[in-house]
């Protein structure tokens, strides 16, 4: 009998690449108070009157590029991971796949779990590095729903796994097909965040530079997104035999200049103009290929790099449903479980 429910949660994807479905997805995503943490009225006006109406048609074209014979890669791989994990982890667990925005919705999964009378629920947001806009949003949503249940089971939230040996090993295995010594440079590109969200993690106005977030592992770094990103890069680099001079850390998907830097696109231009011809690039804030990996890096950044003199930009594929990642998930879950 299943005693523990395991909910794997990813950010989500539109139901289709149509403008209507993309608009619906963006509306739900960007109206999350943790994603855009501006004053309520300003957020509503900005999202619903400016961002969604203008961004939906452009994003729909990108999603049309992303969609393949399996539909959305993120949704496809999320389903594959849940199915493979179920086979490997055993009958004491029941694995569920959910999306914070879109379908299968986290709310519908929780409603189903509520009537199953599990003794324990483990929630694993599939965001390696903790951020309020991702893991924090999932945690808040889950707690708000479960708190209303008549019978509340034991609840375990796995808030981060950026430094878990199994996660690092999975990315190192993914990179094994590319001989790192054959590349001029390696870049670890992480999804960016507004600087104001990074500052909120450090009370008293202390900056990341002052607490050494970018250079060494610190206890507070578990919940500092920037610290976690740099630690992820250091651990993967060490695992695959890179020295500090062999790689750089950068941040992609920015909306304004007031986001985390250095920016990946600008770094690629600088590297190309300086004579760097071949770059291997990781995206370790994503565990499944998606718009940000396949299109932003694989298509847009690839063209940008070559436009400025680069010759080859090779993306290390995300973990997707690789067997080493499934094995790693078992370790991550069981290391956070009493079973």
Secondary structure, 3 states (H helix, E strand, C coil): CCCEEEEEEEEEECCCCCHHHHHHHHHHHHCCCCCCCCCHHHHHHHHHHHHHHHHHHHHHHHHHHHCECCECHHHHHHHHHHHHHHHHHCCCEEEEEEEEEECCEHHHHHHHHHCCCCCEEEEEECCCCCCHHHHHHHHHHHHHHHCCCCCCCEEEEECCCCCCHHHHHHHHHHHCCCCHHHCCEEEEEEECCEHHHHHCCCHHHCCCCCCCCCCCCCHHHHCCHHHHHHHHHHHHHHHCCCCHHHEEEEEECCCCCCECCCEHHHHHHHHHHCCCCEEEEECCCCCCCCHHHHHHHHHHHHHHHHHCCCCEEEECCCCCCCHHHHHHHHHHHHHCCCC
